[in-house]
Amino acid sequence: MARSSIRSDNRFIPAIGNRADAQQAMKGGAFAAGFVALVNLGIGGYLLLSGAGHSALLGVSGSVVIDGTIFAVLGVFLWRQSIVAAWIGLILFTLEKAWQWTTQPKALVGIVLAVVLWLAFLNALRGALALRQFNREAKAIPAMPDMP
């Protein structure tokens, strides 16, 4: 029985059928990491420069600067098509959101944006795995001898 592949032309989970699709998915993950980095660095910078009372109001501390820096570095490596960065980005974002929702129930307000960003990280991982598979297939194809 032939194995059928499910192809999706969905905007949130696009089909990855060639190198360009895989590279585009990884760039989407890089943009998601950049967005998370900008938000965290912006909030962290505001908290570090303002008084101590603002961190209690937002429910975070100035340590989000570290988190923002990590996501900025991940964004650079995702842009360079790193499979390790794709795994770390998805896992770190998932753990961060799980921790945030358990410690700050009001954070569930941003669940739609969190799901969209999570899908971008997931697609970056799918793109990285697809690129790895494409590279393996390219190495496995023997060179054709020249015909006289």
PyMOL commands that set and color helices and strands:
alter all, ss='L'
color gray80, all
select helices_A, chain A and resi 19-49+53-58+64-79+83-103+105-140
alter helices_A, ss='H'
color red, helices_A
deselect
rebuild
show_as cartoon
